[in-house]
């Protein structure tokens, strides 16, 4: 019963905050591969970070720092848009 009370309290806190996550779609071009990822986030920057971490995990990279440099905006190799 205490678990139900905790879940109700957390749901109430989320409603009180007034923020909801949006669905973002990202298309990333890395070498000859294209990755399409979707994630829920509060901002585009947060969505980009989550997507880069997912790509790093898929590629088996321990540290995604190199991918952050690849997708830092100096090249036109990724697009992130909010889905409706």
C-alpha positions, 0 to 999 in steps of 0.5 A: 500500500505504501508503494501506491502512496509513493506513486501517487505522490510522484504523479502529483509532483509531476503535475505540479511542476507543469512540465511534460516531456516531448517526443524528439526524433533525431537523424544522425549520419556517422561515416556511412551509417545513418541512425534514427533515434527517438526519445522523450526529453524536456529540451532539444539539448537533453534529447540530443545528449540521450540520443548520442549516449544511445548511439555510443551504447549501440556501437559498443563505445565505453565513452561517448565523448568522441561522438559529442565532438562529431555531433557538435554542430560544426558539420551538418550531420544531424537533425533533431526535431520535435514530433507532434 
